[in-house]
Amino acid sequence: MQIKTYLLAVTMFFSIVSIFHLLRLVFRWNAVISGWTIPLWISLVGCIISGILAYMGFKLSKRN
């Protein structure tokens, strides 16, 4: 696999993760794991981190 293809695949993955975190924040969806309700602020952190990683991936894939 070429590096550009890998970067594009990883970038798309992080973009999708960021979008789902954003949707959870906007629609206030509950997330429960083993009876523990995950707070919304965790999705805020997840949206920011995955959004930054997606942006960096797009930037690196455009570079070459």
C-alpha positions in Angstrom: 0.0 0.0 0.0 1.3 3.4 -0.9 1.7 6.1 1.8 -0.8 8.4 0.1 -3.5 5.7 0.0 -2.8 4.9 3.7 -3.0 8.5 4.7 -6.3 8.9 2.8 -7.8 5.8 4.5 -6.7 6.9 8.0 -8.0 10.4 7.3 -11.4 9.2 6.3 -11.6 7.0 9.4 -10.8 9.9 11.7 -13.2 12.2 9.8 -16.0 9.7 10.4 -15.2 9.3 14.1 -15.2 13.1 14.5 -18.5 13.4 12.7 -20.1 10.8 15.0 -18.8 12.5 18.1 -20.2 15.8 16.8 -23.6 14.2 16.1 -23.6 12.8 19.6 -23.0 16.3 21.0 -25.6 18.0 18.8 -28.4 15.5 19.3 -27.4 14.7 22.9 -27.4 10.9 22.3 -26.7 8.7 25.3 -23.8 6.3 25.2 -23.8 3.5 27.8 -21.1 1.0 28.3 -21.7 -1.7 31.0 -24.2 0.4 32.7 -22.0 3.5 32.8 -23.3 6.5 31.0 -20.5 8.3 29.2 -20.6 12.1 29.7 -20.9 14.4 26.7 -17.6 16.2 27.5 -15.8 13.0 26.5 -17.3 13.3 23.0 -16.2 16.9 22.9 -12.6 15.8 23.6 -13.0 12.9 21.1 -14.4 15.3 18.4 -11.5 17.8 18.8 -8.7 15.1 18.8 -10.1 13.1 15.9 -10.8 16.4 14.0 -7.2 17.5 14.5 -5.9 14.1 13.3 -8.2 14.2 10.3 -7.0 17.7 9.4 -3.4 16.7 9.7 -4.0 13.6 7.5 -5.6 15.7 4.8 -2.7 18.2 5.0 -0.1 15.5 4.7 -1.8 13.7 1.9 -2.0 16.9 -0.1 1.7 17.6 0.5 3.0 14.8 -1.7 
